[in-house]
Amino acid sequence: MISRATMLLCKTEMVGHEFVNSLASVRSLSELLVDYPGLNACDRTQCLNIIREETERLIRLMEQLNLASNTGGSLCPPDNLTTIG
């Protein structure tokens, strides 16, 4: 059986991974938009849509973390973590 400490560590690593991936996407795409102002409208719209989706994903993750900390629950329940994004 897996210990509670091990489960929390795994959840913490997954949450960190979720944050890093979303932030990397937002940063990369925003830099692309700044560095290449001549991108065609379709490509710019696609980048902006991905930035919006990743930002919404980060907001949902923060809401889950706030809910877990306010209720004294675990860091992030596994069944909820899989529905982020």
Buried (B, 14 or more C-beta within 10 A) or exposed (E): EEEEEEEEEEBEEBBEEBBEBBEEBBEEBEEEBEEEEEBEEEEBEEBEEBBEBBBEBBEBBEEBBEEBEEEEEEBBEEEEBEEBE
